[in-house]
Amino acid sequence: MTQLPSKQQIMDWVAENPDANSKRDIAKAFGIKGALRIELKRLLKELEAEGHLERRRRHYLDAEKLPPVTVLELLAPDGSGDLFARPLEWHGDGPMPRILYLPRDSDSALGRGERFLARLVEVTGEDHQYQARLMRRITATPQRITGIFRKETEGGRIIPIDKGQDREWRVRADATQGAQNGELVQAEQIGPRGRLGPPMARIIERLGDPSAPRSVSLIAIHQHGIPDEFPAAVISEAEAQKPATMEGREDLRDLPLITIDPSDARDRDDAVAAVIEEDGGATIWVAIADVAHYVSPGSALDREAWTRGNSTYFPDRVVPMLPEALSADLCSLHENVDRAVIAVRMRLDAQGNKISHNFHRGMMSSRASLAYAQAQAAADGNPDDQTAALIDSVIRPLWHAYGLLQQARHRRQPLDLDLPERRIELTADGRVKSVNFRDRFDAHRLIEEFMVLANVAAAEELTRRQRPLLFRVHEEPTLEKIEALREVAQASGFTLAKGQVLQTSQLNRLLAQSEGTDFDELINITTLRSMTQAYYHPENFGHFGLALKSYAHFTSPIRRYSDLIVHRALISGHGWGKDGLSQDDMARLSDTATHISETERRSMAAERDTTDRYLAAYLADRVGTEMTGRISGIQRFGAFVKLDETGADGLLPIREIGREYFHFDPEAQMLIGADTGLEIGIGQRVTVRLTEAIPTTGGLTLELIELEGKPLPRGPQKGRRGQGPRRISVKSRLAEIKRASKRRRKR
């Protein structure tokens, strides 16, 4: 060939020959010799500058494709058990390609997060772009970090955004991936971590400006690995769904069902109705969106929903379990729109006991979409134009049924925690406008009680029919945690009775003692912290907090995969159709329980971190301001303070407490000054000064100004008759505190 190929010809050849694509290979393929090689070099540089090709170690690759041999990281199995992997290096402008890993019987077993060298084969017509085969396992899985990149002459450094990490990481100039100064990045360790000097890292993902509006939740999303983009196949499958028809359904459209949700609700998946019976009892209806009709076992939608496990809610966005076409439309019970549901009818006697229930697969139409405050105002005799017409047919029967359930609740004595929920209000550009506590009405409690009863009915129904399901399990707290709670209660002036078997009624008596006192919130929070974490399991171990023998999640299939499993079990158990629990669902029920328990904890951590960061951003302009709060935790390195105004938690480092050495007593949960004998313990009122607020980490640092309304001692106490400073015997003081604690426990 005597003339240069066109740019398109070069690009086509590179795409077709991924194994032979050096400059020499390209020149040989097109017969380019002599002086024309200089022109070829120019063409290749132009293609590289335009982003069409990428040069890696003297080879030219299509920037939008992966090399035939590359390093991958294995992801968690999807909803159908398929294994996918992600490339460690992706330089294209489009979305990262989806890679299906196909292990052979002879291959070593790989776990989630493990890395391996793989040979890739490009495929078409599938929901993935490549298939991968294992070539060699890479045993080490590098540690990862999310932080702020600070550019320097040779590379840069990464400042962690995790409150638990304070050691900076170094980045070489060839490992920055073009990150800009101040940009939020994700990086991983390279090479062994030495004893001296900072660890070395390479940047694997650039996440943008950390100070940009609405970036706070994005930090948590990436930090906790929450998938926030739906694959194209999932979006297509959701958008192709059509509204359910009446075929095989009961007509429930004459029932006076309504939805009651927060004013900013993003989805509406439950509706309620009630009828007052002649014997003083009531009939309750709870109708839940029939998500199982649209999300079939093994479908792309199902696999993605399983992977996500649940929706994650942030002040500025929601990362949904299902695409918006379902979560905000077809599965959302909008006003005056026919919607497919699975409903449960429950009959209560005049004392609030559930005496019967039955399930229905039907079609409903909501009479109204109300906000909690709106429904409460109507119940209190102040209806608006929308609720005035609903008083007799809807509102009054609902509140009658709620009154019955309150009687049953009082007898059952579930754990009665009262923890105010923070509401972070943002401006239009995503900055914190205000931090308040959400109003809590009887309307909230009504919906909660209706949902609890429906969940109990679902668990009982499936148990009676001997169908597999996922129970919501909450085991009783450990003896160590209860003893720690008892110590806090006694330090606050309350008592927690001892008994052979712990019951929620004992904890409720403690909560009642603290109600209305300065220690109210502290006792509620400490009681919550003493509880074990609830989880999902195919076996029934009861629910301690709700004081229930059998409990399952049925009422939120839009945002929890556990509820979708229960819906499918009900469909199978009643013979309502072919979209019930599949054999594959049943075979991996234990794996599903473990997986969605983990995704729930992941979402909780991400939501908590985001709240902390928003609170730090809100308080950043008030550094130097004095605030009031209460000691909520004691550690060797200092104390934690819950601030009154915002409910934010700040750290009171030991260096900011006083001008003396403090001894830490883990049993008494107390810091004791070596010179003054100053005692700092859980529950004490404090005035502090905010000295630091870091939005990127959510960290708040405080300085102690007053303890229990008194200023701190300025130094060692003077001895009698001018004898000089008298050092307190901390050992004897600790012994005295422990003796007093034992005396209180014996009472």
VEXKE-215425 format. One record per residue (C-alpha): residue in one letter; x, y, z. Coordinates in steps of 0.5 Angstrom, whole numbers, plus 2048, in hexadecimal, padded with zeros to 3 digits. Layout:
! residues N
aXYZ...
This chain:
! residues 747
m800800800t8038077FEq7FF80C801l7FD80D809p7F680A80Bs7F180E80Dk7EF80F815q7E980B814q7ED805811i7F2805817m7ED80581Cd7E9800819w7F07FB818v7F17FD820a7EA7FA822e7EB7F481En7F27F2820p7F27F4827d7F87EF828a7FD7F2823n7FC7FA823s8037FD824k80580281Fr80A7FD81Cd8047F881Bi7FF7FE818a805800813k8067F9811a7FE7F8810f7FE7FE80Cg8057FD808i80780380Bk80F80480Ag81480980Aa81281180Bl80B80F80Br80C80C812i80D813814e806815812l80380F815k80681181Br80381881Bl7FC815819l7FC81081Fk7FE816824e7F881A821l7F3814822e7F6813829a7F581B82Ae7EE81A828g7ED81582Dh7EB80F827l7F180B829e7F580A830r7FD809830r7FF804835r806801835r80780282Eh8007FF82Cy7FA803829l7F480182Cd7EC80382Aa7EB808830e7E4805830k7E67FE831l7EA7FA836p7F07F6834p7F07EF833v7F47ED839t7F27F283Fv7F27F2847l7EB7F184Ae7E77F1850l7E27ED852l7DB7F0854a7D67EC859p7D17E7855d7CB7EB852g7C47E8853s7C47E284Fg7CB7E0852d7CF7E384Cl7D67E584Df7D87EC84Aa7DF7F084Ar7E17F7849p7E87F9846l7ED7FC84Ae7EE801845w7E9804840h7EB80A83Cg7E580B838d7E0811838g7DA80C838p7D780883Dm7DC802840p7DB7FC83Cr7D77F6840i7DB7F0840l7D87E9842y7DD7E4845l7DD7DD843p7E17D8847r7E37D1845d7E27CB84As7EA7CB84Bd7EA7D384Cs7EC7D5853a7E67D8857l7E67DF857g7E27E385Dr7DF7EA85Cg7E57F085Be7EA7EB859r7EE7ED853f7F17E884Dl7F47E9847a7EF7E7841r7EE7E683Al7E87EA837v7E47E8831e7DF7ED82Ev7D87EB82Dt7D27EE82Ag7CA7EE82Ce7CB7EC833d7CA7F1839h7D27F183Aq7D77F3835y7DD7EE837q7DD7E783Aa7E47E583Er7E87DF83Fl7ED7DF845m7F47DF843r7F77E084Ar7F57E2851i7F87E8854t7F77E685Ba7F87ED85Ft7F27F285Fp7F57F9860q7F27FD865r7EE803863i7ED80A865t7E8810863g7EB817864i7ED81E861f7F381E85Cr7F882385Ek7FC824857e804825858t80A826854e80B81E853g80481B854g80081D85Ar7FD81A861i7F6818863i7F381B869p7EE81586Ci7E781886Dd7E5812872k7E5814879g7E980E87Bq7EF80F876d7F4815877r7FA812873e7FB81686Dw7FD811866r802813861v80081385Ar806812854a80581784Ed80481184Aa7FE80F84Et7FA81584Fq7F5813849g7F581B847a7F281C84Eq7F1824850n7F3827856g7EE82785Be7EA822857l7E681C85Bv7EA815859q7EA80E85Aa7F080A85Be7F380485Dq7FA802860i80080085Bg8067FC85Ep8077FA865r8057FF86Bg80C80186Er80D802876l80F809874g80C80E86Fp80580F86Cp803809868m80380A861a7FC80985Dr7FA80A856i7F380E854i7EE809851e7E880E850r7E7815850l7E1817854g7E181F852d7E0825857p7DF82385Es7DC82A85Fa7D782A85Ap7D082A85Br7CD82485Ds7D482085Dv7D381E864s7CF818862l7D381685Ci7D9816861a7D5811865i7D380D85Fh7DA80C85Dq7DD80B863h7D8805865g7D780285Ei7D080385Dp7CE802856d7CB808853e7CA80784Cf7C5802849p7C87FE843a7C580083Ca7C17F983Cv7BE7FA843i7BB801841s7B97FE83Ae7B57F883Ea7B27FD843e7B080283Da7AD7FC839q7A87FA83Fk7A17FC83Ep79B7FD844a7987F7846t7917F5844m78C7F2848e78D7EB846g78E7E684Cr78C7EC851e7877EE856d7847F5855l7857F985Br7847FF858d77E80185Cl782800863p783807866l78B806865i79080C866t79780D867i79A81186Cd7A281386Bp7A781986Ds7A581F869d7AC81E865a7AA816863r7AE81385Dd7AA80D85Dr7A380B860d7A3803861d79D802866a796804867v79280486Da78A80386Ea786801874v77F800876i77B80087De7787FA87Fe7717FA883d7757F6888g77A7FC889g77F7F8886a7827FA87Ft7847F7878i78A7FA875w78D7FA86Ev7947FA86Ca7957FA865i79D7FA862a79F7FB85Bd7A07F5857v7A77F5855a7A87EE854h7A37EF84Ey7A87F384Bv7AF7F084Ds7AF7E984Bp7B47E484Eg7BB7E484As7B97EA846a7BE7F0845l7BA7F484Ad7BA7EE84Fr7C17ED84Fe7C37F5850a7BD7F5856w7C17EF859t7C87F3858r7C57F985Bg7C17F6861n7BE7FC863s7BD803861t7C1808864y7BF80F866f7C3816867p7C081D868d7C181F861r7C081885Dv7BE81185Dv7C280B85Bp7BC807859m7BC7FF859l7B77FF853p7B780484De7B380A84Da7AE808848l7AC80384Ds7AE806854a7AB80D852d7A580A84Dl7A280384Cc7A4801853s7A2808857l79B808859h79980F856e792812858n78C810853v79180B84Fd79080484Er795800851a7977F9852v7987F785Ai7987F185Fa7947F3864v7927F086Br78B7F086Fm78C7F0876r7867EF87Cl7877F2883d7837F1889a7817F788Dq7887F6891g78C7F788Bn78E7EF88Ak78F7ED883i78A7E7883s78A7E587Bh78E7E8875n78D7E686Ef7917E8867h78F7EA861r7927EC85Ag78E7F1857m78E7F8854m78D7FF858s78C806857s78E80B85Cr78981085Fa78E815861s796816862l797819868a79D81C86Cy79D81A874a79C821876q796822871a79381B874q79481D87Ba79182487Aa78B820878a78B81C87Ed78B821882g78582587Fn78982A87Bp788827874d78A82A86Dd78682A867q789823865t78882086Ca78182386Da77D81E869l78181886Ci780819873d77A814874s77C80F86Fv78380F870i786813876r78281187Cp78280987Al78A809879w78A80D880h785808883a789802881y790806883g78D80688Al78C7FF88Bl7937FD888q79580288Eq7927FE893a7957F8890r79C7FB890h79B7FD897r79A7F6899r7A07F3895q7A57F8897p7A97F9891l7B07FD892d7AD804893l7B3809890d7B281088Fl7B781288Ap7B6819887e7B881887Fr7BC81E87Cr7BA821876i7BF825872e7BC82A86Dl7C082C867t7C0832863a7BF83185Bd7C683185Ag7C782B85Fr7CA82F865v7C782E86Ck7C283386Es7C0831874v7C082B879n7BA82987Df7B6823880r7B182087Dd7AA821880r7A781A882f79F81A882d79A814884a79A81387Ch7A181187Cr79F80C881l79980A87Ei79D808878e7A280487Ce79D800880f7997FE879m7A07FC876v7A27F887Cl79B7F487Ca79C7F3875n7A37F0875v7A17EC87Ba79B7E9877a7A07E8871a7A47E4875e79F7E0879e79B7DE872l7A27DB86Ft7A47D8875r79D7D4875r79D7D386Eq7A47D086Fr7A77D4869p7AF7D786Al7AF7DE86Bl7B47E386Ef7B37E5875r7B57EC878v7B97E987Fh7BB7EE885e7BE7EA88Ae7BE7EC891p7C47F0894t7CB7ED897l7CB7ED89Ee7D27F289Dk7CE7F789Ai7C87F789Fe7CD7F88A4a7D07FE8A1l7C98018A0r7C88008A7e7CE8038A9v7CC8098A5a7C58098A8q7C88098AFa7CD80F8ADs7C68138ABg7C28118B1f7BE80C8AFt7BD8048B0l7BD7FE8ABa7BA7F88AEk7BD7F28AEg7BA7EB8ACq7BB7E48AAv7B97E68A3l7B97ED8A0q7B27EF89Et7B17F689As7AC7F889Fq7B27F98A4l7B67FD89Fn7AF80189Er7AF8038A5l7B68068A5l7B480A89Fa7AE80C8A3q7B280E8A9s7B68138A4e7B18168A0g7B081D8A1t7B781E8A5d7BD8208A2f7C08198A1d7BA81789Ce7BE817896l7C4814899i7C080E89Cn7BC80D895i7C380D891t7C7809896t7C1804896l7C180488Fr7C980288Fs7C87FD893m7C37F988Et7C67F488Aq7C57F5882a7BF7F287Fy7C07EE879y7BD7E9874h7BD7E2874p7B97DC871e7B87D9879n7B47DD87Ef7B77DF884g7B27E4886h7B27EC887f7B47EE88Dg7B37F688Cl7AC7F588Aa7AB7EF88Fl7A87EB889k7A97E3888s7A97E4881y7AA7EA87Ca7AC7EB875h7AD7F1870f7A77F186Bt7A57F986Bs7AB7FC867p7AC7F8860i7AE7FE85Cr7B47FF861r7B67F9864y7B77F2861s7B57EE867d7AE7F0866l7AE7EE85Fi7B07E7861v7AA7E7866h7A67E9860r7A87E485Ca7A77DF862l7A07E1862i79F7E185Bs7A17DA85Bg79E7D8861h7977DA85Fg7987D8857w7977DF855g79B7DE84Fk7A27DC84Cd7A67E284Fg7A77DF856l7AD7DC859s7B17D9854q7B57D2856d7BC7D7855d7B97DC85Am7B87D685Fa7BE7D385Er7C27D9860l7BE7DC865s7C37DC86Ad7C87DF866t7C37E5864a7C27E686Ct7C97E786Dh7CA7EB867i7C47F0868s7C67F086Fe7CC7F386Dt7CA7F8868e7C57FB86Dr7CB7FC872r7CF7FF86Cs7C980486Bm7C8806872a7D0807873a7CF80B86Ce7C980F86Fr7CC810875d7D3813872t7CF81886Et7CB81B874d7D281C877r7D581F871y7CF824870l7CF826878a7D6827877a7D582C871y7CF82F875l7D383087Ba7DA832877d7D883A877r7D783987Fv7DE837881g7DF83B887t7D883B88Ae7D6838891m7D1833891t7CD82F896g7CD827896r7CE82189Ai7D381C89Bs7D1816897g7D7811897i7DE81189Aq7E480E897r7EC80E899f7ED813894g7E7818896a7E0819897f7DA819892v7D581F892k7CE81F88Fl7CC82688Ed7C5828890e7C482D88At7C5828884g7C6821887a7CD821884d7D381D887g7D9820889l7E081E88Cl7E3821892p7EA81F891i7EE81E898r7F2824896e7EC828896i7E982689Dg7EE8298A2r7F582B8A4e7F78248A7y7F781D8A6f7F18198A6h7F08118A8f7EB80D8A4d7E78088A8p7E38048A3e7DF8018A8a7DC8078ABq7DC80A8A4m7E08108A7l7E68158A6i7E98178ADg7EE81D8ADa7F581B8B0d7F58228B4t7EF8248B5g7EA81E8B6l7E68218B0e7E181B8AEi7DE81B8A7g7D98168A6i7D38148A1g7CD8198A2q7D081F8A5r7CE8268A2v7D382989Et7D583089Bv7DA82F895r7DD833890l7DD831889t7E5831887e7E482D880a7DF82B87Bi7E1827875p7DC826870t7E082186Ct7E081C872g7DA81E876g7DF81F87Cl7DE824882t7E3826887l7E182988De7E482D893l7E182C89Ai7DF83389De7DA8318A3l7D882A8A6e7D182A8AAg7D18328A9k7D88338ADp7DE8358AAl7E48308A9p7E98308AFr7EF8348ACg7F58308AFp7F682C8B5q7F382D8BCk7F78318C1g7F882D8C7r7F682F8CEr7FA8348D2g7FF8368CCq80282F8CBg8018308C4p7FE82B8BFr7FB8258C1r7FA81F8BCi7F481B8BCs7F58148BDv7F18118B7k7F280A8B9s7EE80B8BFr7E980F8BCl7E880A8B6a7E78058BCe7E28098BFi7DE80A8B9k7DE8038B8r7DB8018BFa7D68068BEs7D48038B8k7D37FC8BBr7CF7FF8C1r7CA8028BCr7CA7FC8B8k7C87F88BEr7C27FD8C0
